[in-house]
Amino acid sequence: MDDICINRHQGNAQSLIANKRVQKKRDRATVLAIIIKAGKSHSKEIARVMGKQFNQISGRISELKASDIIEETGERINGCAVYKLKNNQLNIF
């Protein structure tokens, strides 16, 4: 899961450089903390709280979903899926 977005950017040089530069572990932890604190949140809200653009955090959300840590609630806010901690995932800590 080093670059969860590789299929989307198809090896674009800038994307490959950015993938190496970002602090994924820290950003995943921050995204998760925001979701846990709020109980549920959507990507635009997470980006706003982090002071980042949506495209800077969407990969971290995808990684948390792929790791089965968060899931969609089925709700939509501002056109965005709403995420929550997946049942019983607090034991990952």
PDB file of N, CA, C and O in Angstrom, chain B, residues numbered from 101:
ATOM      1  N   MET B 101       0.829  -1.188   0.000  1.00  0.00           N
ATOM      2  CA  MET B 101       0.000   0.000   0.000  1.00  0.00           C
ATOM      3  C   MET B 101       0.875   1.255   0.000  1.00  0.00           C
ATOM      4  O   MET B 101       0.477   2.299   0.517  1.00  0.00           O
ATOM      5  N   ASP B 102       2.043   1.146  -0.571  1.00  0.00           N
ATOM      6  CA  ASP B 102       2.941   2.294  -0.584  1.00  0.00           C
ATOM      7  C   ASP B 102       2.350   3.474  -1.352  1.00  0.00           C
ATOM      8  O   ASP B 102       2.510   4.624  -0.942  1.00  0.00           O
ATOM      9  N   ASP B 103       1.674   3.198  -2.451  1.00  0.00           N
ATOM     10  CA  ASP B 103       1.038   4.272  -3.220  1.00  0.00           C
ATOM     11  C   ASP B 103      -0.341   3.806  -3.653  1.00  0.00           C
ATOM     12  O   ASP B 103      -0.507   3.247  -4.737  1.00  0.00           O
ATOM     13  N   ILE B 104      -1.313   4.037  -2.809  1.00  0.00           N
ATOM     14  CA  ILE B 104      -2.675   3.571  -3.064  1.00  0.00           C
ATOM     15  C   ILE B 104      -3.301   4.244  -4.279  1.00  0.00           C
ATOM     16  O   ILE B 104      -4.291   3.755  -4.823  1.00  0.00           O
ATOM     17  N   CYS B 105      -2.729   5.356  -4.699  1.00  0.00           N
ATOM     18  CA  CYS B 105      -3.295   6.131  -5.814  1.00  0.00           C
ATOM     19  C   CYS B 105      -2.611   5.853  -7.147  1.00  0.00           C
ATOM     20  O   CYS B 105      -2.896   6.548  -8.123  1.00  0.00           O
ATOM     21  N   ILE B 106      -1.732   4.878  -7.231  1.00  0.00           N
ATOM     22  CA  ILE B 106      -0.956   4.631  -8.450  1.00  0.00           C
ATOM     23  C   ILE B 106      -1.854   4.372  -9.658  1.00  0.00           C
ATOM     24  O   ILE B 106      -1.544   4.820 -10.762  1.00  0.00           O
ATOM     25  N   ASN B 107      -2.956   3.660  -9.466  1.00  0.00           N
ATOM     26  CA  ASN B 107      -3.855   3.400 -10.597  1.00  0.00           C
ATOM     27  C   ASN B 107      -4.493   4.674 -11.106  1.00  0.00           C
ATOM     28  O   ASN B 107      -4.785   4.800 -12.295  1.00  0.00           O
ATOM     29  N   ARG B 108      -4.710   5.617 -10.208  1.00  0.00           N
ATOM     30  CA  ARG B 108      -5.348   6.875 -10.602  1.00  0.00           C
ATOM     31  C   ARG B 108      -4.375   7.779 -11.360  1.00  0.00           C
ATOM     32  O   ARG B 108      -4.736   8.357 -12.385  1.00  0.00           O
ATOM     33  N   HIS B 109      -3.138   7.903 -10.858  1.00  0.00           N
ATOM     34  CA  HIS B 109      -2.212   8.841 -11.506  1.00  0.00           C
ATOM     35  C   HIS B 109      -1.328   8.190 -12.560  1.00  0.00           C
ATOM     36  O   HIS B 109      -0.593   8.887 -13.260  1.00  0.00           O
ATOM     37  N   GLN B 110      -1.383   6.877 -12.688  1.00  0.00           N
ATOM     38  CA  GLN B 110      -0.694   6.150 -13.762  1.00  0.00           C
ATOM     39  C   GLN B 110       0.801   6.454 -13.860  1.00  0.00           C
ATOM     40  O   GLN B 110       1.350   6.536 -14.959  1.00  0.00           O
ATOM     41  N   GLY B 111       1.461   6.620 -12.705  1.00  0.00           N
ATOM     42  CA  GLY B 111       2.900   6.825 -12.720  1.00  0.00           C
ATOM     43  C   GLY B 111       3.349   8.232 -13.052  1.00  0.00           C
ATOM     44  O   GLY B 111       4.513   8.435 -13.398  1.00  0.00           O
ATOM     45  N   ASN B 112       2.457   9.214 -12.957  1.00  0.00           N
ATOM     46  CA  ASN B 112       2.804  10.614 -13.190  1.00  0.00           C
ATOM     47  C   ASN B 112       4.000  10.994 -12.323  1.00  0.00           C
ATOM     48  O   ASN B 112       4.016  10.710 -11.125  1.00  0.00           O
ATOM     49  N   ALA B 113       4.997  11.632 -12.922  1.00  0.00           N
ATOM     50  CA  ALA B 113       6.251  11.945 -12.223  1.00  0.00           C
ATOM     51  C   ALA B 113       6.026  12.785 -10.968  1.00  0.00           C
ATOM     52  O   ALA B 113       6.612  12.494  -9.925  1.00  0.00           O
ATOM     53  N   GLN B 114       5.188  13.822 -11.047  1.00  0.00           N
ATOM     54  CA  GLN B 114       4.936  14.654  -9.872  1.00  0.00           C
ATOM     55  C   GLN B 114       4.258  13.867  -8.760  1.00  0.00           C
ATOM     56  O   GLN B 114       4.550  14.073  -7.582  1.00  0.00           O
ATOM     57  N   SER B 115       3.362  12.974  -9.128  1.00  0.00           N
ATOM     58  CA  SER B 115       2.676  12.150  -8.132  1.00  0.00           C
ATOM     59  C   SER B 115       3.645  11.186  -7.455  1.00  0.00           C
ATOM     60  O   SER B 115       3.559  10.959  -6.248  1.00  0.00           O
ATOM     61  N   LEU B 116       4.555  10.627  -8.225  1.00  0.00           N
ATOM     62  CA  LEU B 116       5.551   9.720  -7.646  1.00  0.00           C
ATOM     63  C   LEU B 116       6.453  10.459  -6.655  1.00  0.00           C
ATOM     64  O   LEU B 116       6.778   9.926  -5.594  1.00  0.00           O
ATOM     65  N   ILE B 117       6.851  11.669  -6.996  1.00  0.00           N
ATOM     66  CA  ILE B 117       7.679  12.480  -6.097  1.00  0.00           C
ATOM     67  C   ILE B 117       6.889  12.841  -4.843  1.00  0.00           C
ATOM     68  O   ILE B 117       7.402  12.736  -3.729  1.00  0.00           O
ATOM     69  N   ALA B 118       5.655  13.261  -5.026  1.00  0.00           N
ATOM     70  CA  ALA B 118       4.813  13.635  -3.882  1.00  0.00           C
ATOM     71  C   ALA B 118       4.588  12.444  -2.959  1.00  0.00           C
ATOM     72  O   ALA B 118       4.559  12.603  -1.739  1.00  0.00           O
ATOM     73  N   ASN B 119       4.429  11.253  -3.530  1.00  0.00           N
ATOM     74  CA  ASN B 119       4.211  10.057  -2.717  1.00  0.00           C
ATOM     75  C   ASN B 119       5.376   9.808  -1.772  1.00  0.00           C
ATOM     76  O   ASN B 119       5.174   9.342  -0.650  1.00  0.00           O
ATOM     77  N   LYS B 120       6.577  10.109  -2.207  1.00  0.00           N
ATOM     78  CA  LYS B 120       7.757   9.911  -1.363  1.00  0.00           C
ATOM     79  C   LYS B 120       7.910  11.018  -0.321  1.00  0.00           C
ATOM     80  O   LYS B 120       8.536  10.814   0.719  1.00  0.00           O
ATOM     81  N   ARG B 121       7.343  12.177  -0.599  1.00  0.00           N
ATOM     82  CA  ARG B 121       7.530  13.350   0.252  1.00  0.00           C
ATOM     83  C   ARG B 121       6.531  13.420   1.411  1.00  0.00           C
ATOM     84  O   ARG B 121       6.868  13.937   2.476  1.00  0.00           O
ATOM     85  N   VAL B 122       5.324  12.917   1.223  1.00  0.00           N
ATOM     86  CA  VAL B 122       4.282  13.060   2.244  1.00  0.00           C
ATOM     87  C   VAL B 122       4.579  12.215   3.471  1.00  0.00           C
ATOM     88  O   VAL B 122       5.269  11.199   3.393  1.00  0.00           O
ATOM     89  N   GLN B 123       4.051  12.650   4.594  1.00  0.00           N
ATOM     90  CA  GLN B 123       4.213  11.930   5.855  1.00  0.00           C
ATOM     91  C   GLN B 123       2.929  11.140   6.120  1.00  0.00           C
ATOM     92  O   GLN B 123       2.062  11.558   6.888  1.00  0.00           O
ATOM     93  N   LYS B 124       2.841  10.003   5.467  1.00  0.00           N
ATOM     94  CA  LYS B 124       1.605   9.228   5.457  1.00  0.00           C
ATOM     95  C   LYS B 124       1.183   8.749   6.840  1.00  0.00           C
ATOM     96  O   LYS B 124       0.013   8.871   7.202  1.00  0.00           O
ATOM     97  N   LYS B 125       2.110   8.210   7.612  1.00  0.00           N
ATOM     98  CA  LYS B 125       1.741   7.690   8.931  1.00  0.00           C
ATOM     99  C   LYS B 125       1.159   8.783   9.803  1.00  0.00           C
ATOM    100  O   LYS B 125       0.138   8.586  10.463  1.00  0.00           O
ATOM    101  N   ARG B 126       1.811   9.938   9.805  1.00  0.00           N
ATOM    102  CA  ARG B 126       1.326  11.056  10.612  1.00  0.00           C
ATOM    103  C   ARG B 126      -0.037  11.514  10.121  1.00  0.00           C
ATOM    104  O   ARG B 126      -0.944  11.739  10.922  1.00  0.00           O
ATOM    105  N   ASP B 127      -0.188  11.655   8.807  1.00  0.00           N
ATOM    106  CA  ASP B 127      -1.452  12.134   8.266  1.00  0.00           C
ATOM    107  C   ASP B 127      -2.582  11.122   8.458  1.00  0.00           C
ATOM    108  O   ASP B 127      -3.719  11.514   8.724  1.00  0.00           O
ATOM    109  N   ARG B 128      -2.286   9.821   8.327  1.00  0.00           N
ATOM    110  CA  ARG B 128      -3.310   8.797   8.598  1.00  0.00           C
ATOM    111  C   ARG B 128      -3.765   8.884  10.047  1.00  0.00           C
ATOM    112  O   ARG B 128      -4.960   8.811  10.334  1.00  0.00           O
ATOM    113  N   ALA B 129      -2.808   9.041  10.961  1.00  0.00           N
ATOM    114  CA  ALA B 129      -3.140   9.142  12.385  1.00  0.00           C
ATOM    115  C   ALA B 129      -3.995  10.380  12.650  1.00  0.00           C
ATOM    116  O   ALA B 129      -4.927  10.327  13.453  1.00  0.00           O
ATOM    117  N   THR B 130      -3.690  11.481  11.989  1.00  0.00           N
ATOM    118  CA  THR B 130      -4.466  12.711  12.166  1.00  0.00           C
ATOM    119  C   THR B 130      -5.878  12.545  11.623  1.00  0.00           C
ATOM    120  O   THR B 130      -6.843  12.935  12.279  1.00  0.00           O
ATOM    121  N   VAL B 131      -6.008  11.968  10.427  1.00  0.00           N
ATOM    122  CA  VAL B 131      -7.333  11.715   9.845  1.00  0.00           C
ATOM    123  C   VAL B 131      -8.145  10.838  10.793  1.00  0.00           C
ATOM    124  O   VAL B 131      -9.308  11.128  11.074  1.00  0.00           O
ATOM    125  N   LEU B 132      -7.534   9.773  11.282  1.00  0.00           N
ATOM    126  CA  LEU B 132      -8.231   8.860  12.182  1.00  0.00           C
ATOM    127  C   LEU B 132      -8.643   9.563  13.469  1.00  0.00           C
ATOM    128  O   LEU B 132      -9.755   9.357  13.955  1.00  0.00           O
ATOM    129  N   ALA B 133      -7.769  10.383  14.023  1.00  0.00           N
ATOM    130  CA  ALA B 133      -8.078  11.111  15.260  1.00  0.00           C
ATOM    131  C   ALA B 133      -9.258  12.058  15.049  1.00  0.00           C
ATOM    132  O   ALA B 133     -10.115  12.185  15.924  1.00  0.00           O
ATOM    133  N   ILE B 134      -9.306  12.715  13.907  1.00  0.00           N
ATOM    134  CA  ILE B 134     -10.420  13.627  13.606  1.00  0.00           C
ATOM    135  C   ILE B 134     -11.734  12.852  13.549  1.00  0.00           C
ATOM    136  O   ILE B 134     -12.742  13.289  14.105  1.00  0.00           O
ATOM    137  N   ILE B 135     -11.721  11.715  12.884  1.00  0.00           N
ATOM    138  CA  ILE B 135     -12.933  10.897  12.768  1.00  0.00           C
ATOM    139  C   ILE B 135     -13.365  10.391  14.137  1.00  0.00           C
ATOM    140  O   ILE B 135     -14.550  10.437  14.468  1.00  0.00           O
ATOM    141  N   ILE B 136     -12.419   9.910  14.934  1.00  0.00           N
ATOM    142  CA  ILE B 136     -12.749   9.398  16.262  1.00  0.00           C
ATOM    143  C   ILE B 136     -13.312  10.510  17.142  1.00  0.00           C
ATOM    144  O   ILE B 136     -14.328  10.319  17.810  1.00  0.00           O
ATOM    145  N   LYS B 137     -12.663  11.659  17.146  1.00  0.00           N
ATOM    146  CA  LYS B 137     -13.101  12.776  17.997  1.00  0.00           C
ATOM    147  C   LYS B 137     -14.511  13.234  17.618  1.00  0.00           C
ATOM    148  O   LYS B 137     -15.340  13.493  18.490  1.00  0.00           O
ATOM    149  N   ALA B 138     -14.778  13.334  16.312  1.00  0.00           N
ATOM    150  CA  ALA B 138     -16.081  13.819  15.856  1.00  0.00           C
ATOM    151  C   ALA B 138     -17.147  12.723  15.875  1.00  0.00           C
ATOM    152  O   ALA B 138     -18.342  13.020  15.858  1.00  0.00           O
ATOM    153  N   GLY B 139     -16.728  11.478  15.909  1.00  0.00           N
ATOM    154  CA  GLY B 139     -17.665  10.359  15.810  1.00  0.00           C
ATOM    155  C   GLY B 139     -17.887   9.938  14.368  1.00  0.00           C
ATOM    156  O   GLY B 139     -18.069   8.758  14.070  1.00  0.00           O
ATOM    157  N   LYS B 140     -17.870  10.914  13.485  1.00  0.00           N
ATOM    158  CA  LYS B 140     -17.955  10.685  12.041  1.00  0.00           C
ATOM    159  C   LYS B 140     -17.574  11.989  11.372  1.00  0.00           C
ATOM    160  O   LYS B 140     -17.740  13.063  11.951  1.00  0.00           O
ATOM    161  N   SER B 141     -17.062  11.898  10.152  1.00  0.00           N
ATOM    162  CA  SER B 141     -16.650  13.102   9.437  1.00  0.00           C
ATOM    163  C   SER B 141     -16.553  12.797   7.951  1.00  0.00           C
ATOM    164  O   SER B 141     -16.501  11.637   7.543  1.00  0.00           O
ATOM    165  N   HIS B 142     -16.528  13.855   7.148  1.00  0.00           N
ATOM    166  CA  HIS B 142     -16.377  13.692   5.699  1.00  0.00           C
ATOM    167  C   HIS B 142     -15.074  14.347   5.258  1.00  0.00           C
ATOM    168  O   HIS B 142     -14.477  15.130   5.997  1.00  0.00           O
ATOM    169  N   SER B 143     -14.647  14.019   4.058  1.00  0.00           N
ATOM    170  CA  SER B 143     -13.316  14.404   3.585  1.00  0.00           C
ATOM    171  C   SER B 143     -13.086  15.911   3.568  1.00  0.00           C
ATOM    172  O   SER B 143     -11.997  16.365   3.918  1.00  0.00           O
ATOM    173  N   LYS B 144     -14.085  16.695   3.170  1.00  0.00           N
ATOM    174  CA  LYS B 144     -13.893  18.147   3.132  1.00  0.00           C
ATOM    175  C   LYS B 144     -13.681  18.705   4.534  1.00  0.00           C
ATOM    176  O   LYS B 144     -12.880  19.620   4.726  1.00  0.00           O
ATOM    177  N   GLU B 145     -14.392  18.158   5.508  1.00  0.00           N
ATOM    178  CA  GLU B 145     -14.235  18.604   6.888  1.00  0.00           C
ATOM    179  C   GLU B 145     -12.871  18.187   7.427  1.00  0.00           C
ATOM    180  O   GLU B 145     -12.205  18.971   8.103  1.00  0.00           O
ATOM    181  N   ILE B 146     -12.457  16.973   7.135  1.00  0.00           N
ATOM    182  CA  ILE B 146     -11.145  16.496   7.574  1.00  0.00           C
ATOM    183  C   ILE B 146     -10.050  17.386   6.985  1.00  0.00           C
ATOM    184  O   ILE B 146      -9.134  17.802   7.695  1.00  0.00           O
ATOM    185  N   ALA B 147     -10.146  17.673   5.701  1.00  0.00           N
ATOM    186  CA  ALA B 147      -9.153  18.542   5.040  1.00  0.00           C
ATOM    187  C   ALA B 147      -9.138  19.921   5.686  1.00  0.00           C
ATOM    188  O   ALA B 147      -8.065  20.483   5.910  1.00  0.00           O
ATOM    189  N   ARG B 148     -10.314  20.477   5.989  1.00  0.00           N
ATOM    190  CA  ARG B 148     -10.390  21.799   6.608  1.00  0.00           C
ATOM    191  C   ARG B 148      -9.710  21.799   7.975  1.00  0.00           C
ATOM    192  O   ARG B 148      -8.924  22.696   8.279  1.00  0.00           O
ATOM    193  N   VAL B 149     -10.011  20.801   8.793  1.00  0.00           N
ATOM    194  CA  VAL B 149      -9.420  20.712  10.126  1.00  0.00           C
ATOM    195  C   VAL B 149      -7.901  20.572  10.038  1.00  0.00           C
ATOM    196  O   VAL B 149      -7.176  21.133  10.860  1.00  0.00           O
ATOM    197  N   MET B 150      -7.425  19.832   9.052  1.00  0.00           N
ATOM    198  CA  MET B 150      -5.982  19.622   8.888  1.00  0.00           C
ATOM    199  C   MET B 150      -5.288  20.785   8.190  1.00  0.00           C
ATOM    200  O   MET B 150      -4.059  20.839   8.152  1.00  0.00           O
ATOM    201  N   GLY B 151      -6.064  21.717   7.637  1.00  0.00           N
ATOM    202  CA  GLY B 151      -5.468  22.828   6.907  1.00  0.00           C
ATOM    203  C   GLY B 151      -4.855  22.398   5.587  1.00  0.00           C
ATOM    204  O   GLY B 151      -3.856  22.960   5.139  1.00  0.00           O
ATOM    205  N   LYS B 152      -5.471  21.383   4.964  1.00  0.00           N
ATOM    206  CA  LYS B 152      -4.963  20.846   3.704  1.00  0.00           C
ATOM    207  C   LYS B 152      -6.063  20.858   2.662  1.00  0.00           C
ATOM    208  O   LYS B 152      -7.229  21.089   2.982  1.00  0.00           O
ATOM    209  N   GLN B 153      -5.698  20.613   1.433  1.00  0.00           N
ATOM    210  CA  GLN B 153      -6.656  20.458   0.351  1.00  0.00           C
ATOM    211  C   GLN B 153      -7.154  19.018   0.346  1.00  0.00           C
ATOM    212  O   GLN B 153      -6.483  18.112   0.840  1.00  0.00           O
ATOM    213  N   PHE B 154      -8.341  18.824  -0.219  1.00  0.00           N
ATOM    214  CA  PHE B 154      -8.928  17.480  -0.287  1.00  0.00           C
ATOM    215  C   PHE B 154      -7.967  16.469  -0.907  1.00  0.00           C
ATOM    216  O   PHE B 154      -7.803  15.361  -0.395  1.00  0.00           O
ATOM    217  N   ASN B 155      -7.331  16.861  -2.014  1.00  0.00           N
ATOM    218  CA  ASN B 155      -6.448  15.906  -2.707  1.00  0.00           C
ATOM    219  C   ASN B 155      -5.232  15.528  -1.870  1.00  0.00           C
ATOM    220  O   ASN B 155      -4.575  14.528  -2.159  1.00  0.00           O
ATOM    221  N   GLN B 156      -4.924  16.304  -0.842  1.00  0.00           N
ATOM    222  CA  GLN B 156      -3.786  15.991   0.020  1.00  0.00           C
ATOM    223  C   GLN B 156      -4.133  14.954   1.085  1.00  0.00           C
ATOM    224  O   GLN B 156      -3.233  14.371   1.689  1.00  0.00           O
ATOM    225  N   ILE B 157      -5.417  14.715   1.325  1.00  0.00           N
ATOM    226  CA  ILE B 157      -5.794  13.759   2.370  1.00  0.00           C
ATOM    227  C   ILE B 157      -6.626  12.584   1.850  1.00  0.00           C
ATOM    228  O   ILE B 157      -6.836  11.609   2.572  1.00  0.00           O
ATOM    229  N   SER B 158      -7.094  12.668   0.621  1.00  0.00           N
ATOM    230  CA  SER B 158      -7.955  11.605   0.104  1.00  0.00           C
ATOM    231  C   SER B 158      -7.253  10.250   0.072  1.00  0.00           C
ATOM    232  O   SER B 158      -7.893   9.223   0.299  1.00  0.00           O
ATOM    233  N   GLY B 159      -5.968  10.229  -0.200  1.00  0.00           N
ATOM    234  CA  GLY B 159      -5.217   8.976  -0.195  1.00  0.00           C
ATOM    235  C   GLY B 159      -5.152   8.359   1.190  1.00  0.00           C
ATOM    236  O   GLY B 159      -5.192   7.136   1.330  1.00  0.00           O
ATOM    237  N   ARG B 160      -5.050   9.202   2.224  1.00  0.00           N
ATOM    238  CA  ARG B 160      -4.989   8.685   3.589  1.00  0.00           C
ATOM    239  C   ARG B 160      -6.334   8.069   3.983  1.00  0.00           C
ATOM    240  O   ARG B 160      -6.381   7.061   4.689  1.00  0.00           O
ATOM    241  N   ILE B 161      -7.421   8.684   3.522  1.00  0.00           N
ATOM    242  CA  ILE B 161      -8.748   8.108   3.770  1.00  0.00           C
ATOM    243  C   ILE B 161      -8.861   6.761   3.058  1.00  0.00           C
ATOM    244  O   ILE B 161      -9.349   5.788   3.634  1.00  0.00           O
ATOM    245  N   SER B 162      -8.412   6.709   1.815  1.00  0.00           N
ATOM    246  CA  SER B 162      -8.446   5.452   1.055  1.00  0.00           C
ATOM    247  C   SER B 162      -7.625   4.372   1.741  1.00  0.00           C
ATOM    248  O   SER B 162      -8.035   3.212   1.783  1.00  0.00           O
ATOM    249  N   GLU B 163      -6.473   4.743   2.275  1.00  0.00           N
ATOM    250  CA  GLU B 163      -5.628   3.767   2.978  1.00  0.00           C
ATOM    251  C   GLU B 163      -6.310   3.243   4.236  1.00  0.00           C
ATOM    252  O   GLU B 163      -6.254   2.046   4.517  1.00  0.00           O
ATOM    253  N   LEU B 164      -6.951   4.125   4.993  1.00  0.00           N
ATOM    254  CA  LEU B 164      -7.663   3.689   6.196  1.00  0.00           C
ATOM    255  C   LEU B 164      -8.842   2.789   5.844  1.00  0.00           C
ATOM    256  O   LEU B 164      -9.125   1.827   6.558  1.00  0.00           O
ATOM    257  N   LYS B 165      -9.535   3.100   4.739  1.00  0.00           N
ATOM    258  CA  LYS B 165     -10.624   2.230   4.286  1.00  0.00           C
ATOM    259  C   LYS B 165     -10.079   0.877   3.849  1.00  0.00           C
ATOM    260  O   LYS B 165     -10.634  -0.161   4.210  1.00  0.00           O
ATOM    261  N   ALA B 166      -9.003   0.879   3.079  1.00  0.00           N
ATOM    262  CA  ALA B 166      -8.413  -0.368   2.587  1.00  0.00           C
ATOM    263  C   ALA B 166      -7.885  -1.226   3.731  1.00  0.00           C
ATOM    264  O   ALA B 166      -7.862  -2.453   3.632  1.00  0.00           O
ATOM    265  N   SER B 167      -7.465  -0.588   4.808  1.00  0.00           N
ATOM    266  CA  SER B 167      -6.969  -1.310   5.989  1.00  0.00           C
ATOM    267  C   SER B 167      -8.107  -1.759   6.899  1.00  0.00           C
ATOM    268  O   SER B 167      -7.866  -2.362   7.945  1.00  0.00           O
ATOM    269  N   ASP B 168      -9.338  -1.470   6.506  1.00  0.00           N
ATOM    270  CA  ASP B 168     -10.524  -1.885   7.241  1.00  0.00           C
ATOM    271  C   ASP B 168     -10.615  -1.227   8.624  1.00  0.00           C
ATOM    272  O   ASP B 168     -11.119  -1.825   9.575  1.00  0.00           O
ATOM    273  N   ILE B 169     -10.123   0.007   8.721  1.00  0.00           N
ATOM    274  CA  ILE B 169     -10.141   0.740   9.988  1.00  0.00           C
ATOM    275  C   ILE B 169     -11.333   1.688  10.037  1.00  0.00           C
ATOM    276  O   ILE B 169     -11.948   1.863  11.089  1.00  0.00           O
ATOM    277  N   ILE B 170     -11.661   2.302   8.899  1.00  0.00           N
ATOM    278  CA  ILE B 170     -12.835   3.165   8.820  1.00  0.00           C
ATOM    279  C   ILE B 170     -13.768   2.632   7.752  1.00  0.00           C
ATOM    280  O   ILE B 170     -13.384   1.829   6.903  1.00  0.00           O
ATOM    281  N   GLU B 171     -15.020   3.107   7.819  1.00  0.00           N
ATOM    282  CA  GLU B 171     -16.009   2.710   6.820  1.00  0.00           C
ATOM    283  C   GLU B 171     -16.959   3.867   6.566  1.00  0.00           C
ATOM    284  O   GLU B 171     -17.066   4.784   7.380  1.00  0.00           O
ATOM    285  N   GLU B 172     -17.642   3.819   5.447  1.00  0.00           N
ATOM    286  CA  GLU B 172     -18.642   4.824   5.125  1.00  0.00           C
ATOM    287  C   GLU B 172     -19.893   4.552   5.940  1.00  0.00           C
ATOM    288  O   GLU B 172     -20.255   3.402   6.185  1.00  0.00           O
ATOM    289  N   THR B 173     -20.552   5.636   6.359  1.00  0.00           N
ATOM    290  CA  THR B 173     -21.782   5.492   7.134  1.00  0.00           C
ATOM    291  C   THR B 173     -23.006   5.331   6.240  1.00  0.00           C
ATOM    292  O   THR B 173     -24.062   4.898   6.700  1.00  0.00           O
ATOM    293  N   GLY B 174     -22.866   5.681   4.958  1.00  0.00           N
ATOM    294  CA  GLY B 174     -23.997   5.685   4.045  1.00  0.00           C
ATOM    295  C   GLY B 174     -24.575   7.087   3.879  1.00  0.00           C
ATOM    296  O   GLY B 174     -25.410   7.321   3.005  1.00  0.00           O
ATOM    297  N   GLU B 175     -24.127   8.018   4.721  1.00  0.00           N
ATOM    298  CA  GLU B 175     -24.566   9.411   4.620  1.00  0.00           C
ATOM    299  C   GLU B 175     -23.675  10.160   3.628  1.00  0.00           C
ATOM    300  O   GLU B 175     -22.585   9.712   3.274  1.00  0.00           O
ATOM    301  N   ARG B 176     -24.181  11.315   3.194  1.00  0.00           N
ATOM    302  CA  ARG B 176     -23.389  12.218   2.357  1.00  0.00           C
ATOM    303  C   ARG B 176     -23.609  13.634   2.878  1.00  0.00           C
ATOM    304  O   ARG B 176     -24.735  14.035   3.172  1.00  0.00           O
ATOM    305  N   ILE B 177     -22.520  14.380   2.987  1.00  0.00           N
ATOM    306  CA  ILE B 177     -22.569  15.779   3.393  1.00  0.00           C
ATOM    307  C   ILE B 177     -21.725  16.562   2.394  1.00  0.00           C
ATOM    308  O   ILE B 177     -20.585  16.194   2.109  1.00  0.00           O
ATOM    309  N   ASN B 178     -22.288  17.633   1.869  1.00  0.00           N
ATOM    310  CA  ASN B 178     -21.585  18.446   0.866  1.00  0.00           C
ATOM    311  C   ASN B 178     -21.058  17.602  -0.290  1.00  0.00           C
ATOM    312  O   ASN B 178     -19.988  17.881  -0.831  1.00  0.00           O
ATOM    313  N   GLY B 179     -21.801  16.582  -0.662  1.00  0.00           N
ATOM    314  CA  GLY B 179     -21.407  15.719  -1.759  1.00  0.00           C
ATOM    315  C   GLY B 179     -20.345  14.691  -1.410  1.00  0.00           C
ATOM    316  O   GLY B 179     -19.861  13.973  -2.286  1.00  0.00           O
ATOM    317  N   CYS B 180     -19.977  14.615  -0.128  1.00  0.00           N
ATOM    318  CA  CYS B 180     -18.901  13.704   0.303  1.00  0.00           C
ATOM    319  C   CYS B 180     -19.452  12.556   1.136  1.00  0.00           C
ATOM    320  O   CYS B 180     -20.412  12.725   1.888  1.00  0.00           O
ATOM    321  N   ALA B 181     -18.841  11.397   0.995  1.00  0.00           N
ATOM    322  CA  ALA B 181     -19.170  10.278   1.866  1.00  0.00           C
ATOM    323  C   ALA B 181     -18.743  10.625   3.292  1.00  0.00           C
ATOM    324  O   ALA B 181     -17.755  11.327   3.508  1.00  0.00           O
ATOM    325  N   VAL B 182     -19.497  10.127   4.244  1.00  0.00           N
ATOM    326  CA  VAL B 182     -19.198  10.330   5.661  1.00  0.00           C
ATOM    327  C   VAL B 182     -18.570   9.044   6.185  1.00  0.00           C
ATOM    328  O   VAL B 182     -19.041   7.945   5.893  1.00  0.00           O
ATOM    329  N   TYR B 183     -17.494   9.198   6.969  1.00  0.00           N
ATOM    330  CA  TYR B 183     -16.747   8.052   7.486  1.00  0.00           C
ATOM    331  C   TYR B 183     -16.835   7.981   8.994  1.00  0.00           C
ATOM    332  O   TYR B 183     -16.989   8.991   9.681  1.00  0.00           O
ATOM    333  N   LYS B 184     -16.733   6.763   9.489  1.00  0.00           N
ATOM    334  CA  LYS B 184     -16.678   6.522  10.933  1.00  0.00           C
ATOM    335  C   LYS B 184     -15.692   5.389  11.180  1.00  0.00           C
ATOM    336  O   LYS B 184     -15.319   4.650  10.269  1.00  0.00           O
ATOM    337  N   LEU B 185     -15.288   5.274  12.422  1.00  0.00           N
ATOM    338  CA  LEU B 185     -14.431   4.170  12.814  1.00  0.00           C
ATOM    339  C   LEU B 185     -15.211   2.881  12.625  1.00  0.00           C
ATOM    340  O   LEU B 185     -16.374   2.794  13.021  1.00  0.00           O
ATOM    341  N   LYS B 186     -14.593   1.898  12.036  1.00  0.00           N
ATOM    342  CA  LYS B 186     -15.268   0.620  11.842  1.00  0.00           C
ATOM    343  C   LYS B 186     -15.455  -0.042  13.194  1.00  0.00           C
ATOM    344  O   LYS B 186     -14.608   0.105  14.075  1.00  0.00           O
ATOM    345  N   ASN B 187     -16.529  -0.754  13.368  1.00  0.00           N
ATOM    346  CA  ASN B 187     -16.834  -1.396  14.647  1.00  0.00           C
ATOM    347  C   ASN B 187     -15.642  -2.134  15.219  1.00  0.00           C
ATOM    348  O   ASN B 187     -14.960  -2.886  14.523  1.00  0.00           O
ATOM    349  N   ASN B 188     -15.405  -1.907  16.497  1.00  0.00           N
ATOM    350  CA  ASN B 188     -14.367  -2.608  17.261  1.00  0.00           C
ATOM    351  C   ASN B 188     -12.955  -2.354  16.776  1.00  0.00           C
ATOM    352  O   ASN B 188     -12.085  -3.199  16.988  1.00  0.00           O
ATOM    353  N   GLN B 189     -12.689  -1.237  16.140  1.00  0.00           N
ATOM    354  CA  GLN B 189     -11.339  -0.983  15.645  1.00  0.00           C
ATOM    355  C   GLN B 189     -10.466  -0.227  16.639  1.00  0.00           C
ATOM    356  O   GLN B 189      -9.279  -0.037  16.375  1.00  0.00           O
ATOM    357  N   LEU B 190     -11.005   0.205  17.760  1.00  0.00           N
ATOM    358  CA  LEU B 190     -10.176   0.891  18.733  1.00  0.00           C
ATOM    359  C   LEU B 190      -9.107  -0.031  19.314  1.00  0.00           C
ATOM    360  O   LEU B 190      -8.116   0.438  19.874  1.00  0.00           O
ATOM    361  N   ASN B 191      -9.306  -1.336  19.181  1.00  0.00           N
ATOM    362  CA  ASN B 191      -8.302  -2.268  19.688  1.00  0.00           C
ATOM    363  C   ASN B 191      -7.037  -2.315  18.830  1.00  0.00           C
ATOM    364  O   ASN B 191      -6.108  -3.056  19.151  1.00  0.00           O
ATOM    365  N   ILE B 192      -6.985  -1.532  17.738  1.00  0.00           N
ATOM    366  CA  ILE B 192      -5.777  -1.502  16.929  1.00  0.00           C
ATOM    367  C   ILE B 192      -4.665  -0.745  17.636  1.00  0.00           C
ATOM    368  O   ILE B 192      -3.498  -0.862  17.262  1.00  0.00           O
ATOM    369  N   PHE B 193      -5.018   0.033  18.658  1.00  0.00           N
ATOM    370  CA  PHE B 193      -4.046   0.802  19.393  1.00  0.00           C
ATOM    371  C   PHE B 193      -3.603  -0.001  20.582  1.00  0.00           C
ATOM    372  O   PHE B 193      -2.768   0.458  21.361  1.00  0.00           O
TER     373      PHE B 193
END
